[in-house]
Amino acid sequence: MSEFMFRNMASSHSRRDFLRLAAAGGAGLSFSGWFDSLAAYAGDHPQRRRACILLWMNGGPSQMDTFDLKPGNVNGGPFRETPTATEGIRISEHLPLVARQMNRMAIIRSMSTPEGDHERGSHLMHTGYRQQGPIQYPGIGSLVAKELGSDDSALPNFVSIGAARSLFGVTTAGFLGPRYAPLVLAEGAFQGADEPTNYDNLLRVPNLRPAGDVTREQADARLDLLRSMEGDFAGARSGVAVQSRQTAYERATRLMNTAAARAFNLDEETAATRDRYGRNLFGQGCLLARRLVERGVPFVEVSLGRAPGASLGWDTHGQNFDAVRSLSGVLDPAWAMLMDDLHRRGLLDSTLIIWMGEFGRTPRINSASGRDHYPNAWSTVLAGGGIRGGQVVGRTSRDGTTIEERRVTILDLLSTACRALGIDPTRQNNSNVGRPIRIVDQGANPIREILA
């Protein structure tokens, strides 16, 4: 089929009609070159909702061993730089596959934040607000779920994969309430002694099927009875606990009664695809993130908090270089394959990817060959939808200790992410104390030069 014929076909039929016609083409579709055009059409269609995938580096990744190396300086460490797809930009030699994606990425090398504690730093980076007072701030995932999600979707609007159980802010919807809380999979899976190997089970939603001796009709009757009893109970009582319970059951029954739960079945992917993401929880979590975004989920967070020899994740107070090398070996194929996979499906232009942790690491290498907490000057990365790639924002000093150009705050970063997603960062929500709270607080300066 010619390009002219394809465009005529796309313009003269609705998206639903066009996909039905394409499906009728059967196996021939994948051999005629139509698939890539069809994927591009679906991704560029104005009805395509934007989405965000947050790659959360639990523990605080070292900027000087990933995206802001300082070769030749005493603080630089042993890692070498590698060229990227964008001339003049170099990153760690241990991220060679990500380096090939640099034309789709913008590195922010001048992040500066005020929190050097894991819990408080995590809260700040997820919400844009410091953890203080009675206000229960929602995380970015819940905010995006509210702004871009669908109330009638069978799938949740926010899925969190592998979040650390101990860090506040990662899995809370705050004052937005349980309606916008995430479905949490593999929570705390990185806190054991070893990398989990049962990631297929960890990434599935449990208990979606009735027990073997219970028919669908019996299950439906039981659920109807439960709703009736819960309705009576909730009518006499109010509060977050009751609402949370109702929301959980509503979500579960919606998933049980649709085909949407297939999104969590990674066995539908080829072995080669799963291998390319990496046979580990983070790699398979990134694959699941692609499957969820493909089905309309607007926000997915995937945490990387463990790798062989890096039991504390990116919290590398000791043996930093061994740990970062191992963590990079998990991160590199998963992130690169995620972007390639989204691109092939026409989804990368509508999917923003954020790479960040709660802070960076000290330029100075300590006596344990490690790096400590350092929020003063560090790096984050934005990629994919809404971002003009092949850029570096900001510059740190030769020894990495100070920012010499374009200081970027968490407000600036979140405001930029919101604009890339088509969300007005000044929009307000009523808080649990009755005070209206902006999605991003006043004083934000979006990084306009990287917005597409």
N, C-alpha and C positions, 0 to 999 in steps of 0.2 A: 504494500500500500504506500502511495506517495505521501510526502509531507503535506501537500495541498489537500489530498483526500482526507488525511487524518484530521487536519484542522477543520475542514468542512464538517466531518462527522462529529467532532467534539462540539462544534458550535450549533449544530442542528438538532442535537439530542440533549436531554437532561443527563446529569451525571449518572443517575440510576439507570437510564436507558442505555447509556454508552457502556457502562460496566456489564450490563446484561448482554449486549451485543458482543462485547469482547469475550465474555465467558463462553458464549456460544461458539466462538472460534475454536475452542478445544485446544488440543495439544499444539496445533499449528501456530497459535499465538506466540508461544515462547520461541519458536524457530524462525519467525518471519521478521523479527526486530520490532514487533509491535509492543512487546512488554515494557521496554525502557521508555517508549513514548507514552504509553498508558500510565506508567508510574509517574512520569513527569507531569502529565495532565492532572492526575489526582493530587499531586503535591502542590501544584501551582493554582489549583482551582480556588476561587475566592471563598468558597464555603468551607475550605479546609481550615480547621481550627489550629491555632498555634499550640505548641507544647514546650515543656522545659524538662531537661534531664540534668539533675545535679549530681555530679560525681564528687562525693564528700570524702576528703582524705582525713580520716579520723586520727587525731593526735597532733596535727600541725606539720605539714611537709616542709622540708628544707628548700627554700627558693634557690640557694646557691648550689644545689646539687640536682636541680631540675630545669628551671627556666631562667635563671639569672646567674650563670657561672662567672667566676672571677679567676680565670687562668693566670698563673704567674704571681698571684697574690698569696701571702701567707695564710689568709683565710679561705683560700679557694678549694683546698682539698685535692684529692688525686684524680677526680673525674675530668675527662676531656670534653670539649665541645664537639658537636657534629653539625654539619650544614643542614639547612631545612629547605623546603620547597620555595621559600622566599629568600632571595639573595640578600645577604647581610644579616640575617637573623640566625643565630645559633643557639642550640639548647643542649641538654645532656646527651652524651653518647649512649646512654642506657634507655633513651626514648627514640630509637631510630624510626619506628613506624609512625609515631605521632609527628615526628619531624617532617614526614612527607605530606602531612595535612596542614602545614603552616599557612598555606594560602586561604584556609577556611577558619583561621584562628587569630585572635588578638591577645597578646600577652600584656598583662598589666603588671609592671615591675615596681610600681611605686605605691602599693597598698600601705596604709598606715592606720592602725586601729589602737584603741586604748586599753584593751583587755588581754592580759597575758596568762590568765587562768583558763584551764580547759573548759570548765562548765560555763563560766561567764563569757568566754570567747566564742564558744559554740552558740550560745544564746544570741549574742550580738550579731554574729554572721548570718544566722538564720532569720532573725527578726528585724534587724536594723536598729534595735533599741537595747539599751543596757538593762540588765536584770536588777530592777529596784522598784520599790513601792508595791502597791496592791494590784496594779494592772497586769493582766495575764496576756502578754503579747503573743499573737499567732506567728508561726513560722512562714517563710516564703511559700512553702508547698501548699499550706492551707489557704493562703491569700490567692495564689494562682488557681487553686481548685475552685474557690468562690467566684473568681472573675471569669475563668474560662471553662469551668466544668459544666456538666449537664445534669440536671436533677433526675432525668428519666433514664440515665445511662445504667446498664446492668453492671458495668465495671465501676469501681471506685474512681473518684477524680484525683486521688492522691495515693500513691503506693510508695512505701519506704522499705528498702531492702538492706538488711544487715546492719541496722542502726545499733549503736552502742547503747546498752541499757542504762548506763549511768549518766549520760550527758543530757541535761535538761535542754529543751528547745528543739530537739531533733524530731520528736514524734508528737508534739502537742499542737492543737488548733487554737489554744488560748481562748480569748473571749469570742471567737467565731463559733465555738461550740462543736460538739461531736459530729455534726453534719459534715464538717470539713476536715475532720481528723483523718489521718492516713490509715490505710490497710497496711499493717506492719508484718513483713515476712522476714524470717531468719533473724529476729531480734536477738541481739546479744550473742550471735553465733561465733563471733570472733573472740569471745572472752574465755573460751576453753583453752586447754593446753595445746591443742593442735588445730590445724586448719580442718574444718569439717569436710567430710567426703560425701555426705548424704545430701548434697545441695539440691538434687532434684526434688526430694521430699520437702526440704526447707523452703523451696520457692513455689510450692503448691499451696493453695488455700485448703486447709484441712476440713474434714467433716462436711463436705458439700453433697455427699451422697447419703441417702437413708441407709440404715443398717440392712444387711442382706435379706432379712425376713420381713422387711417393711415395704409394702407396695407404695407407689407414688400417690395413689388415692388416700391411703392411710396417713401418709406423711402430710399431705395437704390438709386433711381433716384435723390432724393434731395441731398444725400451724394455725388454722382458723380458730381453734379453741384457745390457743395461746394468745392470739391477737385479742380475742374477746376479753380474756381475763386481764391481759396487760392494759387494755383500754379502760376497764373499770378501775384498775389500780392507779393508772396515770391520771385519771380524771379527778381523783381525790388527792393527788400529790403532784408536786412539780419539782423541778430541779434538774441539775446536770446529770446526776446518776440515773434517774429514770429515762431521761432523753437519750443518754449514751446507750443504755440497754436496748431501747426501742430501735435506735439507729443501727446497732450491731445486728439485731435480728432481721431488720428490714433489708440490710445489705446482703446478709447471708442467704435469705430466701430468694432474693432477686437473682443472685448468682446461681442458686440451685436450679432455678426454673428456666434458665436460658443456656444457650451455647457459649456464652461469654467466658465461662470458666476454662474453655479450651486455650485461652490466651496463656494460661499458666502451665500448659503442657509442653515442655521443651522437647519432648520426643517427636513432635511434629517437624522439628528442624533436622536437617541432614547432619550426619556425624562430622562432615568436613566443616560445616558452618560452626558447629559447637566447638570443634577443635581450634578454629581460628580465633574465637573469642577467648579461649583459655578454659581448661577444665578445672576451674576453681570457682568459689562462690562469687567473687567479684565479676569474673568473666561471664559466667552464666547469668548473673544479675543484670549485666549490661545487655545481654541477649534478651532477657525478659523485658527490660526497659524498652527495647525496640519493638517487641511484640505488643506491648501495652500502648505505646504511642501510636503505633500503626492502627490500633483499634479505638483511638480517640481519647485515651487517658491523658489529661493535660499536664500532669506533674509526676515525675518519678525520681526518687532519690536513691542512689546506689552508693553504699559506703565501702571503702577499702580500709580495713583496719588490721589486716594480718597478711603475712607472707612467710614463706619458709625462712627462719632465722630472724624474723621481725615480729615477735609475739606481742609487742606493744604498739604495733602499727608505726605511724609516722612520729611517734613520741620518742625520738632517738637521742636521749640523753647520753647513751653509751653506744659504741660501735655503730655510729651513724652511717658510715659508708657501706658497710655490709648490708645493713637493713634497707637503705635507700636503693641499693642495687637490686635487692630481692623484690622490693615493692614495685620498683619500676618495671621489673620483668613481668609482673602481674598486670600493672596498669597499661603498659604500652600496647600489647596486642588487643586488649579489650576495648580501649578507647579508640584506637585506630579503626578496628573492625566495626565498631558502633557507627562511626562517622561514614565509613564506606557503605555500610549496609543501609543506613538512612538515605544516603545519596542515591544509591541504586533504586530505591523505592520511591524516589521523588519526595522524601520527607525531610531532608536536611534543611531546606530553605524555610521550613515552617517549624523547625525544632531547635531551640536554643540549648546549648550545652554549657554548663558552668562547672569549672574545676576549681575547688578551693578547700581549705581546711579552716581551723579556728584562728590560726596565726602562722607565722613563719618560724624559722629557727635562727639562733644567733650566728652571725658571721664568724665569730671566734670559735675555734674548736677547743673543747674542754679537755681535761686531763684523761677522760675516759674515751677519747676519740669520738666524742659525741657533740651534739649541738643542743642548746637549751631553748626555752621559749623566747620568741622575739616578735612582738607585734609592731615594732617601730618602722620597719621597711621590709616588705615581702611581696610575694607574687600570687596573682590569681590569673585565670584564663577564661575567656569567653569565646565561644565558637558556634558555627552553624547559623541558624535562622536569625535574621535581623542584624547580623554582625558583618562588617566589612573586614575580611581577614587579611593576613599578611602584614600585620602591624604590631609594633611594640609601643606601649604607652608608658611614659615615665622612664626615669633612669636613677639608679642608685650610685653611690660613690664607688671608687675603685676597690675599696675594701669591703663594700656592701653594708656599711653601718648606717649610712644616712641617705635620705632622698635628695637628689640634686635637681630633679625636674618632675613637675606635675604630680604632686601628692594626691592620692585617690583615697577617699574614705569609704566606709561601708555604705553610707547614704548615696554616694556617687555610684557605687557599683550596683546597688539594688535599683536605683533609679534608671540606670542604663539597661539593666535586665528587663525591667518593666516596660520600658519603651520598645525594646526589641520584641517583646511579646504582645505589643499593642495594648498594654494596660496603662491607665492614667495613674502615675504614682502619687498624685495629690488627692485621690479619692479617699473618702473617710468611711470608717466603720464605727459603730457605737461599741464602746468597751464595756467590760463587766462592772465598771464604776459609773457608767452613764456618760462618760466623756468621749466625744468623737476623736478617733485616732486616725491619722493619715496612714496610707499604705507605706509610704516612705516619708520620714519626718522632714521638716523644713531644713533648708540649708544644703540640699542635694544639688550637685552639678553633674548631670549626665555626661558621659564621655561621648560627645556628639561625633567626633571624627571616626569612631568605629561603628557607628550606627548606619546600617545600610539604608 
